[in-house]
Amino acid sequence: MRIRSSFFSIFLLSSSSSPSSSFFSSRFSSLSAMSPGANGDFKSRVTVVGSGNWGSVAAKLIASNALKLPSFHDEVRMWVFEEVLPNGEKLTDVINKTNENVKYLPGIKLGRNVVADPDLENAVKEANMLVFVTPHQFMGGICKKLKGKVTGEVEAISLVKGMEVKKEGPCMISSLISKELGINSCVLMGANIANEIAVEKFSEATVGYRESREIADTWVQLFSTPYFMVTPVHDVEGVELCGTLKNVVAIAAGFVDGLDMGNNTKAAIMRIGLREMRALSKLLFPSVKDSTFFESCGVADVITTCLGGRNRRVAEAFAQRGGKRSFDELEAEMLQGQKLQGVSTAREVYEVLNHCGWLEMFPLFSTVHQICTGRLKPEAIVHYRDHKA
């Protein structure tokens, strides 16, 4: 293992491991020069990389705005990991025929301008704006497939909640995108239960950006609707870590619900979890702003995920069964092909904490992972200070 100073250098240099500030500035200038104001016949093309529950809702939001905004092509491509449905039809064919993702977002029309494409390279080849929204454990493979295939003035935004842990330390998904594809990546996180947004219930979200407010405003414009309010924040790492770590807190909240411990206990776990989120974020990235935790991506996302998200729901079932059924089994039974993020993120966070010698500084995060792996019983969630990791 590398010494801690080496580990910290990964984080402190993560921004510079992406293209340099001058590189980004030149990209933004080029993109601006290509906008309709300077070149009337240029229109941005958008591809959504992912077609699960949240990916389908993102495509719906973007498609509605692409039709209205003169700077965007009407067509929105959506890459679909091809599946064969029980009736023998391919999911892509059904989406294009019915304008509905019948497996992951049934009953919701995506917009006639959404075109499903099972070929990843073909889906992105003409796009200059890429929206990544897949389970985080698949992003490494997706970036490898796209490496060298994404060319020209391209911008990305990640809706992916999670991180990769490598031997030299963790890598945020936005940094992975920038490093592998050589493009800038903003992030969008928030209190966003996809099914509620799909039926147009009012929600908020936060766009985190690093270099250009102009690019952030373009993403805000592309996602915003009267029922989906988006706010830009100059703090990519803070926004992204909020979206990542809150799923671990949601697992803890699910344990509390499954053991019927009550609202006071749940509120305490949520507060402690938010405190550990903030502390870890600022250890990893000293530039993270305290104010970010008061945005939709922060406290609001913790609240909604701990009240109604899939991570909470499956963790509740896990605790009700005394931890005798695995999360993999419960995920397959309860989520119909959707993926949990909290359990894998808890493992990744534990690896980071263990690597740095920080386990005792983050007892709740450490305990969640130990419960998930069967080393502790679900009841330990309120006795976490008594357990050494």
C-alpha positions, 0 to 999 in steps of 0.5 A, a space after each residue: 500500500 502507498 503511504 497516505 501522502 501519496 493517497 492524498 496526492 491523487 485527490 489533490 491532483 484529480 482536477 489536474 489529471 483531467 485536461 488542464 484549465 487552459 484546455 477546458 477554457 479553449 474547449 468552452 470557447 470553441 463550443 461557444 463559437 459553435 453556438 447558434 449565436 455565432 453559427 446559426 446552423 449548428 445545433 447540439 446533439 444529446 445522447 443519454 448513455 443509460 436506460 434504466 429507471 433514472 436514465 429513462 426519466 433523464 431522457 424524458 426531461 431532455 427530450 421535452 426541452 430539445 423540442 423547445 430549444 432552438 440550439 438543440 436537435 430534436 432527436 435525443 438518442 438513448 443507449 440501451 443495454 439490450 435485453 430480451 423481454 419475456 414475450 421475446 421482443 427486444 427492449 430497444 424495439 419495444 421502446 422505439 415502437 411504443 415510446 415507453 421503457 416497459 421494463 424500467 419505466 412502465 406507463 410513461 411516454 418518453 417523448 417521440 423524439 427519443 430514439 433507443 439504440 443498442 449500439 453504444 458507439 453508434 449512439 454517441 457518434 454524432 453527439 456533442 453532449 453526453 449524459 451518463 446515467 448507469 449503475 456506477 459499477 458499469 462505468 469503467 467498461 463503458 468508458 473503455 469502449 468509448 475511449 478514442 471514439 468520442 471526438 470533437 468538442 464534447 461535453 459530458 454530465 454524470 448522473 452516476 452515484 458512486 465511485 471506483 476504488 483503485 489501488 492508488 485511491 478512489 476515483 470519482 465517476 466524473 474524473 473517470 469520464 474526463 480521464 478516459 475520454 478526455 472531456 470535461 464532465 459536470 455532475 447532476 445530483 439531488 433529491 430525485 426519486 425517478 418515478 416521482 419526476 416521471 409523473 411530474 411531481 415537483 423536484 430539485 437537482 444540483 449541477 456541479 461544475 468545475 471550470 465553466 459556468 456557461 457550460 453548467 448553465 447549458 446543462 441547467 437549461 437542458 434539464 430544467 422544467 416547471 416541475 424540475 428545478 436545477 441549480 448550478 454549484 461551483 463544486 463538482 466534488 462536493 456535489 458528486 460525493 453527496 450523491 455517492 455517500 447518501 446511499 450508504 446513509 440510506 442503507 443505515 436508515 433501512 436497517 432502522 426501519 426494518 427493526 422498527 426503531 422509530 423516527 427519533 432513531 432514524 433522524 439521528 442516523 440521518 444526522 450522523 450520516 450527513 455529518 460523516 458525509 461532510 467530514 469524509 468529503 472534506 478530507 478527500 477534497 479540501 475544496 468541498 464547500 460547506 454550503 453544498 450540503 444545504 443544496 438539493 444534492 446534500 441534505 435534501 437527497 439524504 432525506 428523500 433517499 432515507 424515506 423512499 429510495 430503493 436502498 432504504 427499501 431493500 435494507 429494510 427487508 434485509 433487517 426484517 429477515 435478520 440478515 439471513 438473506 443476502 442483498 444480492 438475493 433481495 435485489 434480484 427479488 425486489 428491484 426487477 433488474 435495477 441495481 442497488 448502489 448503497 451496498 457496493 458504495 459502502 464496501 468502496 468507502 470501507 476500503 478507502 477508510 481502511 486504506 487511510 486508517 480512518 475507520 474509527 473516524 467514521 463509525 457509521 460508515 464502517 458499521 454499515 459495511 460490516 452489517 452488509 457483509 454479515 460481520 455484524 447483525 442489523 441491530 448493531 446500527 445503533 451500537 456502532 460506537 461499541 464495535 471496532 472495525 
